[in-house]
Structure formats: C-alpha cells, structure tokens
Amino acid sequence: MNLVPLQMISDVQMGGHISLMALLPDGHIALHVHPDLRHVSLDIYLCAENAALEPIANSMRRAFQPDKTKSTHLRRGDFRAPSEIRPKTTTRVAPFRRIKSTGAKVIRILARRTRR
C-alpha cells in the first residue's frame, strides 16, 4: 500500500488549533490538534481491503503519548453479516492515567465514608 502523500494541506488557527490533511493515493489522513483542550483527533481512511491501520495508529501514539486513546474501526464495502456493519471501538488507557484514575476513585470512596 502506498502511503506517500500526493498533497498535504495544513492550517494553524488562533488558539493553536492545528489541522493537517494528507491526501494519499488510496485514501486520506486527517489530523486535528487542540493544545488548549489537550486533544488530538486522527482520521485514517484507506481504500484497501487489507489496509494496515495499526502501524499508522501506533506511530501516532508514540508521537503524542496520550493518556487515553479511543479507536473506532469501521469497515466499508460489501458486508456479508450485520455484525460487520457495526463499528468496532477499543479504548486504551496509559498506565500512568490508570494510577491517577484509581487514586481519584479511592479518594472519592474515602470521602463518602467520612461523610457517613
């Protein structure tokens, strides 16, 4: 699969919002970065039945090192079963984020106990 961009379009808006669009021979990659919200949105569309999205997604995870990622995979084309139509969503949480989340849960539980 050819992932060499045919054309790239980018824009930086007031507030630091960055938009980047890479047009590929068989699809596109769109990236939106919102530094003030600490949010990155990535859309990968490839017109190939055996497209390998994970290497692209993994390189983006390495670049941005997010606390949490949510991926939705939608297969387009000739669907043979209704289950193939449904998007598949996976969520990954970085270990440090898990520790912070667990600590917050423990504090909430202890706060409830002291109120009683």
C-alpha positions in Angstrom: 0.0 0.0 0.0 1.3 3.4 -1.0 1.2 5.8 2.0 3.3 8.6 0.3 1.1 11.7 0.3 0.1 13.2 -3.0 -0.7 16.5 -1.4 -0.7 18.0 2.1 -2.8 20.8 3.4 -2.3 22.4 6.8 -3.7 25.3 8.8 -2.9 26.8 12.2 -5.7 28.8 13.7 -5.9 31.3 16.6 -5.8 29.5 19.8 -3.3 27.0 18.5 -5.7 24.6 16.7 -3.8 22.8 14.0 -5.4 20.9 11.1 -3.5 18.7 8.7 -4.8 16.7 5.8 -2.7 14.3 3.8 -4.2 13.1 0.5 -3.0 9.6 -0.3 -3.3 7.5 -3.5 -5.7 5.2 -1.7 -7.3 7.4 1.0 -6.5 10.2 3.4 -5.2 11.0 6.9 -6.7 14.0 8.7 -5.2 15.2 12.0 -6.6 17.9 14.3 -4.7 19.1 17.3 -6.3 21.2 20.1 -3.5 22.1 22.5 -5.7 24.1 24.9 -8.0 21.1 25.2 -5.2 18.5 25.2 -7.0 16.7 22.5 -5.9 15.1 19.2 -8.2 13.7 16.6 -7.0 11.4 13.9 -9.0 10.1 10.9 -7.4 7.4 8.7 -9.3 6.3 5.6 -7.7 3.7 3.3 -9.5 2.2 0.3 -7.8 -1.2 0.5 -9.4 -4.4 1.9 -6.2 -5.4 3.7 -5.2 -1.9 4.9 -2.9 -2.0 7.9 -4.1 0.8 10.2 -2.4 -0.2 13.3 1.2 0.8 12.3 -0.1 4.3 11.5 -2.1 4.5 14.7 0.9 3.2 16.7 3.3 5.8 15.3 0.8 8.5 16.2 0.5 7.1 19.8 4.3 7.1 20.0 4.4 10.7 18.8 1.7 12.2 21.0 2.0 9.8 24.0 -1.7 10.1 25.0 -3.1 9.3 28.4 -6.1 7.7 26.8 -7.0 6.6 23.2 -10.3 5.6 21.7 -10.2 3.9 18.3 -13.3 3.2 16.1 -12.8 0.9 13.2 -15.5 0.9 10.5 -15.2 -1.5 7.6 -16.8 -0.2 4.4 -17.8 -2.3 1.4 -19.7 -5.5 0.7 -21.0 -6.5 4.2 -21.9 -10.2 4.5 -23.2 -10.2 8.0 -24.9 -7.5 10.1 -22.1 -7.7 12.7 -19.6 -6.4 10.1 -21.6 -3.2 9.8 -21.2 -2.2 13.4 -18.1 -0.1 14.2 -15.5 -1.8 16.5 -14.4 0.5 19.3 -11.4 0.0 21.5 -10.1 2.2 24.3 -6.6 2.1 25.7 -5.5 3.9 28.9 -1.9 4.6 29.6 -0.6 3.1 32.9 0.0 6.5 34.5 -3.6 7.5 33.7 -4.8 4.3 35.3 -2.9 5.2 38.5 -4.4 8.7 38.6 -7.9 7.4 37.9 -7.6 4.7 40.6 -6.3 7.3 43.1 -9.2 9.5 42.3 -11.7 6.6 42.9 -10.1 5.8 46.2 -10.3 9.4 47.4 -14.0 9.5 46.4 -14.7 6.3 48.3 -12.9 7.6 51.4 -14.7 10.9 51.2 -18.1 9.1 51.1 -17.1 7.0 54.2 -16.1 10.1 56.2 -19.4 11.8 55.4 -21.4 9.0 56.9 
